[in-house]
Amino acid sequence: MRLPVEVPSTALFTDHYELTMLQAALAAGTADRPCVFEVFTRKLPEGRRYGVLAGVGRVLDAVEHFRFEPAQLDHLRTHGVVDEATLAYLAGYRFSGTISGYPEGEVYFPGSPVLRVEGTFAECVLLETVILSILNHDSAIAAAASRMSSAAAGRPLIEMGARRTHELAAVAASRAAYIGGFTTTSDLAAGFRYDIPTTGTSAHAFTLLHDNERDAFEAQVAALGRGTTLLVDTYDVQEAVRTAVEVAGPELGAVRIDSGDLLLVAHRVRDQLDRLGARDTRIVVTSDLDEYAIASLAAAPVDAYGVGTQLVTGSGHPTCSMVYKLVARARSTEPGAPLEPVAKKSLGGKSSLGGRKWAARRRDAEGVAEAEVVGTGPVPAELADAQLLVELVRDGEVVGREPMDVARERHAAARAALPLSATQLSKGEPVIPTEYVAPQPG
């Protein structure tokens, strides 16, 4: 499961105040107190009915490569970010704690403890920013991808948003989209790094390069074969379809439509292809699609969708508002010192629930999810086999890395086990409630 490219140090993918907190804690003698941090979101994006956890694999890579290199330490020293004692600590930093969490591809709800980080305050607090950066971005993309794949109802989806976001974010977005249900990507970097199937043929520029459309089609078919996809909306769609079939024959793989009234044009193109004998030629549509546009094409003779901008921006929700909060800590650094719940108390909906938590999903007699149950203390016997958190890092060593196809299949199964209303695109509340269980006295 090693990546085909090296991941650079992730140590400076953090906020300045993480290091200044560390400096103060080191000076106060509290840096080595055992602590528990949890990642959760207080609410889903407006109108969304479930969230999708993505980025877990990238978090594991980030933790593994969280090392302060000499040049980074020199930068911190030159700019006076922290003192020499803190720099000495950072020089030897290695996360040695435990991380548990929801497995990648699992769905989540408000209050779900999707990641739990345990260790000393010093080693845990430094990971806050990079963990949130990854999970907030990737989970937003995966949630949008999940809604789009649900709307597509089994038709293939092509991720093609690389030109609409940062070049490195595009690679992460491709990964998250694949977990959320997309089948291929146009981004070769994502294919190289994560072995996601890549696809693509030509843009309008290729047609415009040639003296006429026939010359362009003949050149493409000669190079890529009759099974290629020809772009037919550069000039006149009807004429282009006729020319495409004349050039490639009924073996033409597909035509792509990138503009116009896609519903109307798709029906006309399908009828024309059938009349020309190209009954097996598929129709691919692109052009600023989102889940609503995909759903509106459900009755159209469309075989695949290409999605860019709306996918890589989370279809209007580019973050999940996940937070990383200290929920328990020991009063001292003494071995065996008990953990005590701690929680922020504030107005404006920013309060949190203290205590090291577990989570389970209760299902009805038919196996359909009916509640997300979150609690502290012992897990009720009836929920013992429904727990959601799995071990990801043990004593600083990654133990939970898995192939992306496993996460992709997990997401499909998790979504299928939700109530049917989960796939509705109309705005609504979370499809199942989150219930909190307090530990029983005695």
Buried (B, 14 or more C-beta within 10 A) or exposed (E): EEEEEEEEBBBBBBBEEBBBBBBEBBEEEBBBBBBBBBBBBEBBBEEBBBBBBBBBBBBBBBBBBBBBEEEBBEEBEEEEBBBEEBBEBBEEBEBEBBBBBBBBBBBBBBBBBBBBBBBBBBBBBBBBBBBBBBBBBBBBBBBBBBBBBBBBEEBBBBBBBBEBBEEEBBBBBBBBBBBBBBBBBBBBBBBBBBBBEBBBBBEBEBBEEBEEBBEBBBBBBEEBEBEBBBBBBBEEBEEBBBBBBEBBBEEBBBBBBBBBEBBEBBBBBBEBBEEBEBEEBBBBBBBEBBBBBBBBBEEBBBBBBBBBBBBBBBBBBBBBBBBBBBBBBBEEBEEEEEBEBBBEEEEEEEEBBBBBBBBBBBBEEEEBBBBBBBBBBEBBEEBEEBEBBBEBBEEBEBEBBBEBEEBBEBBBEBBEBBBEEBBBBEEEEBBBEBBEBEEEEE
